[in-house]
Amino acid sequence: MLYYLPLENIDMRYTTHLDRDFRNYLSKFMYDNYHIIEADTSNNNEILTGSFLDAGLTIRSKSKQIYALAKLYESGTIKDNDIIFTTDLWFPGIESIAYLNYFYNKKVKLKGVIHAGSFTDTDFVRDMERWAKNFEDMIFDISDTIFVASNFILFDILKKRMVHPTKIIVSGLPLDFKSMDNYKQNIKKEDIIVFNGRNVDEKQPWLFDQLKEIMPQYKYVNTHKLKLSKESYYNLLSKSKVVVSFALQENFGYGIQEAVYLGCIPIVPDRLVYKEQFTDIYRYKTFLDCIEKIQLAMNGDITAPITQINNNNKKRRYYW
């Protein structure tokens, strides 16, 4: 039996979409041999603390999931060789699984996805590294399989943390964008440049504001400054020509992937995960290079990729 622990569903951080696609994946490959231990769904879908999560909600939610697991251990429901799979291994309280395995003498495997951590120099979590390093080493020690979305995060982990490389699988994420297909049909592109990164230091939103001053002939939309519904957001992407990133930290780039799927031309820095996702025609080395590539894209001299990296990820399997 596989016990699936999803993240809290918050559209702004894409976890609603990710959870839906994990459930579809489990249904396809695990049939009925899995059980979902639900996350807390009492949030109003706003991020109240942190740059991508509500800290109080995430602790409540994960505590609820650990409580449910403890009851399953107590009742004898959990058996040897069962699997506990979490959508995010950066999970306060995850050490309880090792504790329960020890005292109930169970051989249960822990598997899950790690999205980011203090092992990356430019991640905001780096501020917590003094204690987070020990926490992350513990996670990697007690986990049997660690899935990551890119080679970029794999190399960051291996450079900074104690973990055997055979434990880590570069799997991508099981994302399915087909639900967005209705927004792709015969919509005329406009001279709109979109910035859909979070308004935090590691995404450098102030550089987007500089673009407005340099090229005022275009329309600029910073999506995180607007409280858009998913429908409005997808409609915006479907009629925008360019999506731009200035990220100092990006392990997967879900927002860029969405935009590319809806026909936006990605203009992204020549670093991070983008180096394995996009050819050099879409990657800039300097801010001036970024400006020149945007102008080429707006003039039709750079076209949107026909496919994006996530399509390649679909060839990979999660080895439960």
C-alpha positions as CSV (number, residue, x, y, z in Angstrom):
1,M,0.0,0.0,0.0
2,L,1.2,3.5,-0.8
3,Y,0.1,6.3,1.5
4,Y,0.1,9.7,-0.3
5,L,0.6,12.9,1.7
6,P,-0.3,15.9,-0.6
7,L,0.7,19.5,0.0
8,E,-1.9,22.1,1.0
9,N,-3.9,23.2,-2.0
10,I,-3.0,26.8,-2.9
11,D,-3.5,27.9,-6.5
12,M,-0.9,30.7,-6.1
13,R,1.8,28.2,-5.5
14,Y,0.5,25.7,-8.0
15,T,-0.1,23.0,-5.4
16,T,-3.7,22.5,-6.4
17,H,-2.7,21.6,-9.9
18,L,0.2,19.5,-8.7
19,D,-2.0,17.6,-6.3
20,R,-4.6,16.9,-9.0
21,D,-1.9,15.5,-11.3
22,F,-0.3,13.4,-8.7
23,R,-3.7,11.9,-7.9
24,N,-4.3,11.2,-11.6
25,Y,-0.8,9.6,-11.8
26,L,-1.5,7.4,-8.8
27,S,-4.9,6.3,-10.3
28,K,-3.2,5.4,-13.5
29,F,-0.2,3.5,-12.2
30,M,-1.2,2.4,-8.7
31,Y,-4.9,1.4,-9.4
32,D,-6.5,1.0,-5.9
33,N,-3.3,0.2,-4.1
34,Y,-3.0,3.6,-2.4
35,H,-4.6,5.7,0.3
36,I,-4.6,9.5,0.5
37,I,-4.0,11.2,3.8
38,E,-5.5,14.6,3.1
39,A,-3.8,17.9,3.9
40,D,-5.6,20.8,5.7
41,T,-8.1,22.4,3.3
42,S,-9.3,25.2,5.6
43,N,-7.2,27.9,4.0
44,N,-8.8,30.7,2.0
45,N,-6.2,30.3,-0.7
46,E,-4.1,33.3,0.2
47,I,-0.5,33.2,1.1
48,L,-0.3,34.9,4.5
49,T,3.3,34.3,5.5
50,G,6.4,33.5,3.6
51,S,6.9,34.0,-0.1
52,F,5.2,30.8,-1.3
53,L,3.4,29.3,1.8
54,D,1.4,30.1,4.8
55,A,3.6,28.8,7.6
56,G,0.8,28.3,10.1
57,L,-1.3,26.3,7.6
58,T,1.6,24.1,6.5
59,I,2.4,23.2,10.2
60,R,-1.2,22.5,10.9
61,S,-1.6,20.4,7.8
62,K,1.5,18.3,8.2
63,S,0.8,17.7,11.9
64,K,-2.7,16.4,10.9
65,Q,-1.1,14.1,8.4
66,I,1.5,12.8,10.9
67,Y,-1.4,12.3,13.4
68,A,-3.3,10.2,10.9
69,L,-0.2,8.1,10.1
70,A,0.5,7.5,13.8
71,K,-3.1,6.1,14.2
72,L,-2.5,3.8,11.2
73,Y,0.7,2.5,12.9
74,E,-1.1,2.1,16.2
75,S,-3.9,0.1,14.6
76,G,-1.5,-2.2,12.7
77,T,-2.8,-1.0,9.4
78,I,0.6,-0.1,8.1
79,K,2.6,-3.1,7.1
80,D,6.2,-3.9,6.2
81,N,7.1,-2.7,2.7
82,D,4.4,-0.2,2.6
83,I,5.4,3.2,1.1
84,I,4.8,6.7,2.5
85,F,5.0,9.2,-0.4
86,T,4.9,13.0,0.2
87,T,4.7,15.7,-2.4
88,D,7.3,17.7,-0.4
89,L,10.0,16.1,1.8
90,W,10.8,19.4,3.3
91,F,8.2,18.4,5.9
92,P,8.4,19.5,9.5
93,G,7.7,16.4,11.6
94,I,8.8,13.9,8.9
95,E,11.3,12.4,11.4
96,S,8.2,10.9,13.1
97,I,8.0,8.3,10.4
98,A,11.5,7.0,11.3
99,Y,10.5,7.1,15.0
100,L,7.3,5.1,14.3
101,N,9.2,2.6,12.2
102,Y,11.6,2.0,15.1
103,F,9.1,1.6,17.9
104,Y,6.6,-0.5,15.8
105,N,9.4,-2.5,14.2
106,K,8.2,-1.7,10.7
107,K,10.1,-1.6,7.4
108,V,8.2,1.2,5.7
109,K,9.8,3.1,2.9
110,L,9.7,6.9,2.8
111,K,9.7,8.5,-0.7
112,G,8.9,12.0,-1.9
113,V,9.8,15.1,-3.8
114,I,12.2,17.8,-2.6
115,H,11.6,21.1,-4.4
116,A,14.1,23.4,-2.7
117,G,16.1,23.9,0.4
118,S,18.9,25.8,2.2
119,F,21.5,23.9,0.1
120,T,20.9,26.5,-2.7
121,D,22.8,29.8,-2.2
122,T,20.1,32.0,-3.7
123,D,17.0,30.4,-2.1
124,F,15.4,32.4,0.7
125,V,15.5,29.3,2.9
126,R,19.3,29.8,3.0
127,D,18.7,32.2,5.8
128,M,17.7,29.2,7.9
129,E,20.7,27.1,7.0
130,R,22.3,27.1,10.5
131,W,19.6,24.7,11.6
132,A,18.0,23.7,8.3
133,K,21.3,21.9,7.1
134,N,20.9,19.4,9.9
135,F,17.2,19.0,9.2
136,E,17.9,18.4,5.5
137,D,20.6,15.9,6.2
138,M,18.1,14.0,8.4
139,I,15.5,14.1,5.6
140,F,18.0,12.6,3.1
141,D,19.2,10.0,5.7
142,I,15.7,8.6,6.5
143,S,14.4,8.8,2.9
144,D,14.6,5.8,0.6
145,T,14.0,7.7,-2.7
146,I,14.2,11.4,-3.3
147,F,12.6,12.8,-6.5
148,V,13.8,16.1,-7.9
149,A,12.5,18.1,-10.8
150,S,15.8,19.0,-12.5
151,N,19.5,18.2,-12.7
152,F,20.1,21.7,-11.3
153,I,18.6,20.9,-7.9
154,L,20.3,17.4,-8.0
155,F,23.8,19.0,-8.3
156,D,23.0,21.6,-5.6
157,I,22.0,18.8,-3.2
158,L,25.1,16.7,-3.9
159,K,27.4,19.7,-3.5
160,K,26.0,20.8,-0.1
161,R,24.4,17.8,1.7
162,M,25.3,14.3,2.9
163,V,23.2,12.0,0.7
164,H,24.1,9.0,-1.4
165,P,23.5,9.9,-5.1
166,T,21.7,6.7,-5.9
167,K,18.8,7.8,-3.6
168,I,18.0,10.8,-5.9
169,I,16.0,10.4,-9.2
170,V,15.6,13.3,-11.6
171,S,12.0,12.7,-12.5
172,G,10.5,16.0,-13.4
173,L,7.0,16.6,-12.1
174,P,3.9,14.7,-13.4
175,L,2.2,17.9,-14.6
176,D,-0.6,17.8,-17.2
177,F,-1.5,21.1,-18.8
178,K,-4.4,19.7,-20.9
179,S,-6.9,21.4,-18.7
180,M,-5.6,24.7,-20.2
181,D,-6.3,23.7,-23.8
182,N,-9.5,25.7,-23.9
183,Y,-7.4,28.9,-23.5
184,K,-5.2,28.1,-26.6
185,Q,-7.9,28.3,-29.3
186,N,-7.5,31.1,-31.9
187,I,-6.6,33.9,-29.5
188,K,-4.7,36.7,-31.1
189,K,-1.4,37.6,-29.5
190,E,-1.0,41.1,-28.2
191,D,2.2,43.2,-27.4
192,I,2.1,42.1,-23.8
193,I,5.1,41.1,-21.7
194,V,4.3,39.1,-18.6
195,F,6.3,38.7,-15.4
196,N,4.7,35.8,-13.4
197,G,7.4,35.3,-10.8
198,R,6.7,36.0,-7.1
199,N,7.5,39.5,-5.9
200,V,10.5,38.5,-3.8
201,D,14.2,39.2,-4.0
202,E,15.2,36.0,-5.6
203,K,12.9,36.8,-8.6
204,Q,14.2,40.4,-9.0
205,P,10.9,42.0,-10.0
206,W,12.5,45.5,-10.0
207,L,14.2,44.5,-13.3
208,F,10.8,44.1,-14.8
209,D,9.9,47.7,-13.9
210,Q,13.1,48.8,-15.6
211,L,11.9,47.2,-18.8
212,K,8.9,49.5,-18.8
213,E,11.1,52.6,-18.7
214,I,13.3,51.3,-21.5
215,M,10.6,50.0,-23.8
216,P,7.4,51.9,-23.0
217,Q,5.7,50.9,-26.3
218,Y,4.7,47.5,-24.9
219,K,2.2,46.5,-22.2
220,Y,3.6,45.0,-19.0
221,V,1.8,42.8,-16.5
222,N,3.2,41.6,-13.2
223,T,0.6,38.9,-12.5
224,H,1.4,38.6,-8.7
225,K,0.4,42.2,-8.2
226,L,-3.1,41.3,-9.4
227,K,-5.5,39.0,-7.7
228,L,-6.4,37.1,-10.8
229,S,-8.6,34.0,-11.0
230,K,-7.1,31.1,-12.8
231,E,-9.4,31.7,-15.7
232,S,-8.3,35.4,-16.0
233,Y,-4.6,34.4,-15.5
234,Y,-4.8,31.8,-18.3
235,N,-6.6,34.3,-20.6
236,L,-3.9,36.8,-20.0
237,L,-1.1,34.3,-20.8
238,S,-3.0,33.1,-23.9
239,K,-2.9,36.6,-25.4
240,S,0.6,37.6,-24.2
241,K,3.6,37.4,-26.5
242,V,6.5,37.1,-24.0
243,V,7.0,35.8,-20.5
244,V,10.2,37.0,-18.8
245,S,12.2,35.8,-15.9
246,F,15.0,37.4,-13.9
247,A,15.2,34.6,-11.3
248,L,18.2,34.0,-9.1
249,Q,16.6,30.8,-7.9
250,E,14.5,28.3,-9.9
251,N,14.5,24.6,-9.7
252,F,11.7,23.9,-12.1
253,G,9.8,27.1,-13.2
254,Y,6.2,26.1,-13.2
255,G,5.0,29.6,-14.2
256,I,7.2,29.7,-17.2
257,Q,6.1,26.3,-18.3
258,E,2.4,27.4,-18.1
259,A,3.1,30.4,-20.1
260,V,5.0,28.5,-22.8
261,Y,2.2,26.0,-23.0
262,L,-0.1,28.9,-23.8
263,G,2.2,30.2,-26.5
264,C,4.3,32.8,-24.7
265,I,7.9,33.2,-25.8
266,P,10.2,32.6,-22.8
267,I,13.0,35.0,-22.3
268,V,15.0,33.6,-19.3
269,P,18.4,34.0,-17.8
270,D,21.3,31.7,-18.9
271,R,21.4,29.9,-15.5
272,L,19.5,27.7,-13.1
273,V,17.1,25.1,-14.5
274,Y,16.6,27.1,-17.6
275,K,19.9,25.8,-19.1
276,E,18.4,22.3,-19.3
277,Q,14.9,23.5,-20.4
278,F,15.5,26.0,-23.2
279,T,18.0,26.4,-26.1
280,D,20.2,29.5,-26.1
281,I,17.9,31.5,-28.4
282,Y,15.6,32.0,-25.3
283,R,18.4,32.5,-22.7
284,Y,20.1,35.9,-22.1
285,K,23.4,36.5,-20.5
286,T,23.1,40.2,-19.6
287,F,20.2,42.7,-19.1
288,L,21.0,44.3,-22.5
289,D,20.9,40.8,-24.1
290,C,17.5,40.4,-22.4
291,I,16.2,43.6,-23.9
292,E,17.4,42.6,-27.4
293,K,15.8,39.2,-27.2
294,I,12.5,40.7,-26.0
295,Q,12.5,43.1,-29.0
296,L,13.2,40.2,-31.4
297,A,10.4,38.1,-29.9
298,M,7.9,41.0,-30.1
299,N,8.9,41.5,-33.7
300,G,8.4,37.8,-34.5
301,D,12.0,36.9,-35.0
302,I,11.9,34.5,-32.0
303,T,9.0,32.1,-31.9
304,A,7.6,30.1,-29.0
305,P,8.9,26.6,-28.4
306,I,6.8,23.9,-29.9
307,T,7.2,21.8,-26.8
308,Q,8.5,22.4,-23.3
309,I,10.6,20.4,-20.9
310,N,7.6,18.9,-19.1
311,N,6.7,16.9,-22.1
312,N,10.0,15.1,-21.8
313,N,9.4,14.5,-18.1
314,K,6.3,12.5,-19.0
315,K,8.6,9.8,-20.4
316,R,10.0,9.3,-16.9
317,R,8.3,7.2,-14.2
318,Y,8.0,7.6,-10.5
319,Y,9.4,4.3,-9.2
320,W,7.2,3.5,-6.2
